[in-house]
Amino acid sequence: MIERVVEVLEAFKGAGGALTASEIARRTAIPMPSAHRIVAELVDVGFLERDPDRRLRIGTRLWEVVARSSSALTLREVALPYMEDLRSAVQAPTLLSVLDRNDVLNLETLTTRQPGVTNVTQPGVRLPALASSPGIALVAFSPPEVREHILATGKITRFTEHTVVDRTELLRIVNETRRTGYVVARRWISPDSTAVAVPILADDGTAIGALSVTTAFGADAPSTLLPALHATALGISRATRTADGPRLTLLKQQIRHATEVP
């Protein structure tokens, strides 16, 4: 039952708007009577809401629960002031991401009023970890068993002709990222953009998050962004050790649990 409830809620991730109960059933392959029953129960407790056309949306009660208890949001709260300073300094979209099994999940994107690049990932969007700069940074600074598992089994997705899809080359890039502390992904997600990412490290040297900046391909050399990125990541890392201590300890434990090899 719990698995089916999760499937119903996850049906909204790529929907781009409200869904009918029948559309949810088709998206999840849950039998129609069961889908309608689960939807009705989720509406009763406020996790889903019906609009005047009887289409369904994520309910405010679910958002309230997430906002009060999510460990990922704790990291976002700590990082946000630092990200705002970084955005002001580099005048480019700034992203905060975490690793969730074989995916990288975007927690926050701060955009700018400057002419921007296309396809900047929005909050809540997942990408295969091996297909993005924050994903590579997170994989590179994961525990060895997690790193090896993702490099061996992680999804390979070609977004553009420049996306690296060879596992041997991805292994080389991950090892180089561990050596240098950063990764540059040129035109991997969009043909007109370059992304630069660095890890946000815990005391033990593993990544609890990744900070990245996206610029137009052919703009200033990505290396000019690195001092500000490294300084910001270090500031966030230090803040997680001093601010709201018990919650951040829980955050680190939950992130490690989420990235454990099944």
Phi, psi and omega per residue, in radians:
M1 nan -0.801 -3.127
I2 -1.074 -0.715 3.128
E3 -1.053 -0.684 -3.135
R4 -1.226 -0.626 3.066
V5 -1.071 -0.772 3.104
V6 -1.065 -0.742 3.125
E7 -1.063 -0.717 3.117
V8 -1.083 -0.805 -3.134
L9 -1.152 -0.673 -3.125
E10 -1.247 -0.277 3.091
A11 -1.064 -0.400 -3.102
F12 -1.437 -0.229 -3.010
K13 -1.047 -0.790 -3.104
G14 -1.851 0.226 -3.032
A15 -1.342 -0.571 -3.117
G16 1.313 0.224 3.135
G17 2.897 -2.829 -3.098
A18 -1.276 2.733 3.134
L19 -2.297 2.690 2.955
T20 -1.515 2.868 3.088
A21 -1.079 -0.638 3.120
S22 -1.156 -0.684 3.095
E23 -1.133 -0.657 3.088
I24 -1.101 -0.747 3.121
A25 -1.047 -0.745 -3.135
R26 -1.181 -0.704 -3.115
R27 -1.176 -0.565 -3.052
T28 -1.742 -0.220 -3.060
A29 1.115 0.387 3.028
I30 -1.450 2.366 3.113
P31 -0.895 2.485 -3.033
M32 -0.934 -0.840 -3.138
P33 -1.058 -0.694 3.140
S34 -1.179 -0.727 3.134
A35 -1.078 -0.771 3.138
H36 -1.122 -0.653 3.132
R37 -1.170 -0.781 3.133
I38 -1.110 -0.746 3.127
V39 -1.053 -0.777 -3.127
A40 -1.062 -0.723 3.141
E41 -1.189 -0.658 3.112
L42 -1.198 -0.577 3.050
V43 -1.172 -0.724 -3.126
D44 -1.036 -0.659 -3.104
V45 -1.605 -0.020 3.063
G46 1.558 0.096 3.116
F47 -1.357 -0.421 2.979
L48 -2.174 2.680 3.099
E49 -2.274 2.552 3.073
R50 -1.743 2.392 3.037
D51 -1.544 3.095 -3.103
P52 -1.010 -0.426 3.105
D53 -1.566 0.161 3.129
R54 1.153 0.390 2.978
R55 -1.535 2.716 -2.960
L56 -1.877 2.510 3.056
R57 -2.359 2.835 3.003
I58 -1.072 2.308 -3.066
G59 -1.449 2.766 -3.120
T60 -1.137 -0.507 -3.137
R61 -1.144 -0.662 3.106
L62 -1.148 -0.749 3.092
W63 -1.045 -0.676 3.139
E64 -1.104 -0.784 3.124
V65 -1.057 -0.790 -3.128
V66 -1.100 -0.793 -3.074
A67 -1.107 -0.542 -3.077
R68 -1.539 -0.327 -2.975
S69 -2.196 -0.198 -3.000
S70 -1.272 2.213 3.080
S71 -1.178 -0.576 3.109
A72 -1.080 -0.675 3.121
L73 -1.188 -0.488 3.052
T74 -1.075 -0.796 3.087
L75 -1.077 -0.723 3.130
R76 -1.062 -0.760 -3.132
E77 -1.059 -0.744 3.134
V78 -1.165 -0.713 -2.996
A79 -1.384 -0.472 -2.940
L80 -0.978 -0.818 3.134
P81 -1.071 -0.638 3.103
Y82 -1.187 -0.684 3.126
M83 -1.130 -0.653 3.123
E84 -1.119 -0.694 3.078
D85 -1.139 -0.715 3.130
L86 -1.109 -0.778 3.122
R87 -1.035 -0.737 3.117
S88 -1.086 -0.620 -3.103
A89 -1.303 -0.713 -3.028
V90 -1.747 -0.260 -3.132
Q91 0.895 0.911 3.121
A92 -2.622 2.679 3.099
P93 -0.948 2.359 -3.049
T94 -2.156 2.277 -3.014
L95 -2.174 2.565 3.025
L96 -2.091 2.244 -3.057
S97 -2.378 2.741 3.031
V98 -2.311 2.819 3.104
L99 -1.603 2.307 3.053
D100 -2.281 1.678 -3.025
R101 0.995 -2.071 -3.085
N102 -1.632 0.125 -3.108
D103 -1.975 2.781 2.938
V104 -1.901 2.277 -3.088
L105 -1.933 2.199 3.135
N106 -1.450 2.129 3.124
L107 -1.576 -0.580 -3.071
E108 -2.732 2.481 3.001
T109 -2.275 2.135 3.027
L110 -1.807 2.026 -3.121
T111 -1.625 3.072 3.126
T112 -2.246 2.951 3.081
R113 -1.561 -0.059 3.092
Q114 -1.250 2.720 3.044
P115 -0.927 2.144 -2.953
G116 -1.844 3.056 3.051
V117 -1.577 2.825 -3.125
T118 -1.540 2.824 3.015
N119 1.060 0.622 3.018
V120 -1.260 2.176 -3.041
T121 -1.094 2.346 -3.129
Q122 -1.651 2.792 3.126
P123 -0.977 2.433 3.133
G124 1.583 -0.156 -3.119
V125 -1.464 2.415 3.068
R126 -1.853 2.558 3.011
L127 -2.370 2.667 3.008
P128 -1.006 2.327 -3.055
A129 -1.005 -0.597 -3.064
L130 -1.429 0.053 -3.073
A131 -1.936 0.086 -3.062
S132 -2.464 2.756 -3.128
S133 -1.136 -0.785 3.088
P134 -1.112 -0.595 3.098
G135 -1.090 -0.761 3.124
I136 -1.105 -0.743 3.122
A137 -1.086 -0.700 3.136
L138 -1.209 -0.731 3.110
V139 -1.120 -0.749 -3.092
A140 -1.047 -0.599 -3.082
F141 -1.927 0.476 2.988
S142 -1.528 2.870 3.006
P143 -0.970 2.602 -3.045
P144 -0.912 -0.735 -3.094
E145 -1.179 -0.596 3.092
V146 -1.204 -0.791 3.137
R147 -1.018 -0.823 -3.117
E148 -1.127 -0.688 -3.130
H149 -1.115 -0.801 -3.108
I150 -1.185 -0.716 3.124
L151 -1.111 -0.536 -3.112
A152 -1.488 -0.594 -2.982
T153 -2.163 -0.154 -3.096
G154 -1.062 2.580 -3.105
K155 -1.115 2.375 3.071
I156 -1.829 2.068 -3.089
T157 -2.215 2.228 3.104
R158 -1.691 1.843 3.099
F159 -1.490 -0.618 3.084
T160 -2.428 3.059 3.103
E161 -1.185 -0.214 -3.120
H162 -1.686 -0.144 3.118
T163 -1.109 2.294 3.121
V164 -1.359 2.138 -3.105
V165 -2.128 -0.064 3.118
D166 -1.479 2.165 -3.068
R167 -1.134 -0.579 3.107
T168 -1.129 -0.731 3.110
E169 -1.206 -0.651 3.091
L170 -1.117 -0.681 3.073
L171 -1.070 -0.738 3.119
R172 -1.084 -0.752 -3.117
I173 -1.145 -0.719 3.114
V174 -1.100 -0.773 3.119
N175 -1.111 -0.682 3.109
E176 -1.162 -0.641 3.103
T177 -1.128 -0.694 3.073
R178 -1.094 -0.626 -3.111
R179 -1.277 -0.743 -3.015
T180 -1.643 -0.447 -3.104
G181 1.536 0.184 3.101
Y182 -2.743 2.899 3.077
V183 -2.454 2.484 3.056
V184 -2.030 2.147 3.131
A185 -1.985 1.821 -3.090
R186 -1.597 1.969 3.018
R187 1.131 0.485 -3.130
W188 -1.270 -0.784 -3.069
I189 -1.669 -0.702 3.125
S190 -2.340 2.456 -3.074
P191 -1.195 -0.157 -3.124
D192 -1.972 0.307 -3.077
S193 -2.355 2.672 3.017
T194 -2.189 2.393 3.124
A195 -2.102 2.459 3.106
V196 -2.150 2.275 -3.075
A197 -2.325 2.589 3.041
V198 -2.338 2.675 3.113
P199 -1.426 2.667 2.921
I200 -1.800 2.018 -2.906
L201 -1.772 2.516 2.985
A202 -1.467 3.101 -3.127
D203 -1.013 -0.572 -3.071
D204 -1.519 0.094 3.092
G205 1.525 0.016 3.061
T206 -1.594 2.731 -3.063
A207 -1.461 2.275 2.972
I208 -1.735 -0.144 3.122
G209 -3.040 3.078 3.077
A210 -2.384 2.495 3.113
L211 -1.977 2.310 -3.111
S212 -2.466 2.726 3.094
V213 -2.238 2.396 -3.137
T214 -1.985 2.244 3.139
T215 -2.236 2.879 3.077
A216 -1.194 2.405 3.106
F217 -1.082 2.313 -3.125
G218 1.584 -0.027 3.074
A219 -1.337 -2.758 -3.131
D220 -0.941 2.611 3.139
A221 -0.977 2.316 -3.128
P222 -0.964 -0.475 -3.109
S223 -1.076 -0.431 3.131
T224 -1.212 -0.313 -3.141
L225 -1.498 -0.318 -2.960
L226 -1.107 -0.753 3.138
P227 -0.986 -0.776 -3.137
A228 -1.186 -0.692 3.120
L229 -1.108 -0.835 -3.127
H230 -1.103 -0.734 -3.132
A231 -1.128 -0.697 3.139
T232 -1.184 -0.780 3.122
A233 -1.062 -0.690 3.115
L234 -1.142 -0.714 3.105
G235 -1.077 -0.746 3.115
I236 -1.136 -0.743 3.142
S237 -1.034 -0.797 3.125
R238 -1.134 -0.656 -3.120
A239 -1.149 -0.588 3.132
T240 -1.192 -0.322 -3.132
R241 -1.568 -0.296 -3.029
T242 -2.032 -0.497 -3.083
A243 -1.687 2.302 3.031
D244 0.945 0.885 -2.974
G245 -0.796 -0.987 -3.087
P246 -1.044 -0.695 -3.133
R247 -1.173 -0.645 3.136
L248 -1.253 -0.576 3.039
T249 -1.079 -0.775 3.087
L250 -1.076 -0.722 3.115
L251 -0.968 -0.861 -3.104
K252 -1.099 -0.711 3.125
Q253 -1.109 -0.732 -3.116
Q254 -1.204 -0.670 3.105
I255 -1.122 -0.748 3.110
R256 -1.086 -0.739 -3.135
H257 -1.092 -0.711 -3.107
A258 -1.149 -0.453 -3.083
T259 -1.810 0.149 3.103
E260 -1.179 2.537 3.084
V261 -1.176 2.239 3.135
P262 -1.039 nan nan
